[in-house]
């Protein structure tokens, strides 16, 4: 129950911080993705989007290395089991 309450409080704090960033950075900004394609939005919204995209990229990289390590661990465990079965 306490863990659930902590998660709810953390989510509310995160939402509050996002709202604070958006309201404090309300000036318009234009981001050029390609020479012909640009996005115009509030600076706060752009900051939050860039943060989320960075978080997503870091998650993908971490997941790649976690899967690689898991496969290596599985291979080593299988080799150890074969070695134990031999003796």
C-alpha positions in Angstrom: 0.0 0.0 0.0 2.8 2.4 0.9 4.6 1.6 -2.4 1.4 2.4 -4.3 1.1 5.8 -2.5 4.7 6.6 -3.2 4.2 5.9 -6.9 1.1 8.1 -7.0 2.9 10.9 -5.2 5.9 10.5 -7.6 3.6 10.7 -10.6 1.8 13.8 -9.2 5.2 15.5 -8.6 6.3 14.6 -12.1 3.1 16.1 -13.6 3.6 19.2 -11.4 7.1 19.6 -12.6 6.0 19.2 -16.2 3.3 21.8 -15.8 5.8 24.1 -14.1 8.3 23.8 -17.0 5.5 24.5 -19.6 4.1 27.5 -17.8 7.5 29.0 -17.0 8.7 28.6 -20.6 5.7 29.8 -22.6 7.6 31.6 -25.3 7.2 30.1 -28.8 10.2 28.3 -30.2 10.7 26.8 -33.6 12.7 23.5 -34.1 13.9 22.7 -37.6 14.0 19.0 -38.1 14.8 19.2 -41.8 15.1 22.2 -44.2 11.5 21.8 -45.2 10.0 20.5 -41.9 9.8 22.5 -38.6 7.8 22.3 -35.4 6.6 25.5 -33.7 5.5 25.1 -30.1 6.0 26.4 -26.6 9.5 26.1 -25.3 8.4 24.1 -22.3 6.6 21.6 -24.5 9.7 21.2 -26.7 11.9 20.8 -23.6 9.7 18.0 -22.3 9.5 16.3 -25.7 13.3 16.4 -26.0 13.7 15.0 -22.4 11.3 12.1 -23.2 13.1 11.3 -26.5 16.4 11.2 -24.7 14.9 9.0 -22.0 13.6 6.7 -24.7 16.9 6.5 -26.5 18.7 5.7 -23.3 16.2 3.0 -22.5 16.7 1.4 -25.9 20.4 1.3 -25.5 20.1 -0.1 -21.9 17.7 -2.7 -23.1 20.1 -3.8 -25.9 23.0 -4.3 -23.4 20.7 -6.0 -20.9 19.5 -8.5 -23.5 23.1 -9.1 -24.6 24.2 -9.7 -21.0 21.2 -12.0 -20.4 22.1 -14.1 -23.4 25.7 -14.3 -22.3 24.6 -15.4 -18.8 22.3 -18.0 -20.2 25.1 -19.4 -22.4 27.5 -19.6 -19.4 24.9 -21.3 -17.2 24.2 -23.9 -19.9 27.9 -24.5 -20.2 28.2 -24.9 -16.4 25.3 -27.3 -16.3 26.9 -29.4 -19.1 30.1 -29.4 -17.2 28.3 -30.5 -14.0 26.5 -33.3 -15.9 29.8 -34.6 -17.3 31.3 -35.1 -13.8 
